[in-house]
């Protein structure tokens, strides 16, 4: 009984770790993909060009942020579905022993 209990906890911890790793990977990829280009800003001659570049960067980074949110919610959803399935399995197993 104790061995089975620890194996279940170990399995659950592995699944949680996979989700943390997926989020960490997503964080790194997102931060590396953000558009920050100071060299382009240095070559601008007119104030309106600066404003245009800043708006363009804001829009581009906004789209990347939305993509990040979608991917992070997908990871969270998979995590929750897996957790709910595990809880249901354990509940059914416990109910079956009664």
Secondary structure, 3 states (H helix, E strand, C coil): CHHHHHHHHHHHHHHHHHHHHHHHHHHHHHHHHCCCCHHHHHCCCCHHHHHHHHHHHHHHHHHHHHHHHHHHHHHHHHHHHHHHHHHHHHHHHHHHHC
